[in-house]
């Protein structure tokens, strides 16, 4: 389910495209570095929820300045020097990322766990002239071939399935079924998901699947 009306989608895509372009080419931030700041500062959550301030009430340049300010980063670049070209791989990366997030309803933080901004950027050459839905189909196919979010978080924490079961109190069988997608974690018991999230140091929503 989309968080905001399609009427604002074009503006949102322009804003994030301009933000990525400025971050990469005016502030000299790596796309993944900027994306991590975008998520960590909470701006990504507000943007993904359709906050008017971000999806239609500001420019991409203002978004970059806001994210950097919240992250405590003094970029030292005059506002007048932060114009976006409105095209190119970096702009396209932000543009299609905004579309993908809107289309799927996934939180940006979840997207960041299954792919990188550089991976998205690398799809520019085969896909930048195609409809945005073609990009979504291509990236979704890649994501589907990867492990479940629970497995990703468990491996990041250096835990085996057995260790996670012991620490969380959730049965080993349930963990195995969630990771193999034999059992839908989205319909898991709240108490079990809470214990898994607490053990892994993440939020329950980070463990959920967000299919198209």
Buried (B, 14 or more C-beta within 10 A) or exposed (E): EEBBEEEBBBBBBBBBBBBBBBBBBBBEBEBBBBBBBBBEBEBBBBBBEBBEEBBBEBBBBBBBBBBBEBBEBEBEBEEEEBEBEEEBBBBBBBBBBBBBBBBBBBBBBBBBBBBBBEBBBEBBEEBBEEEBEBBBEBBBEEBEEEBBBBBBBBEEBEBEBEBBBEBBEBEBEBBBBBBEBEBEBEEBEEEBBBBBBEBBEBBBBBBBBBEE
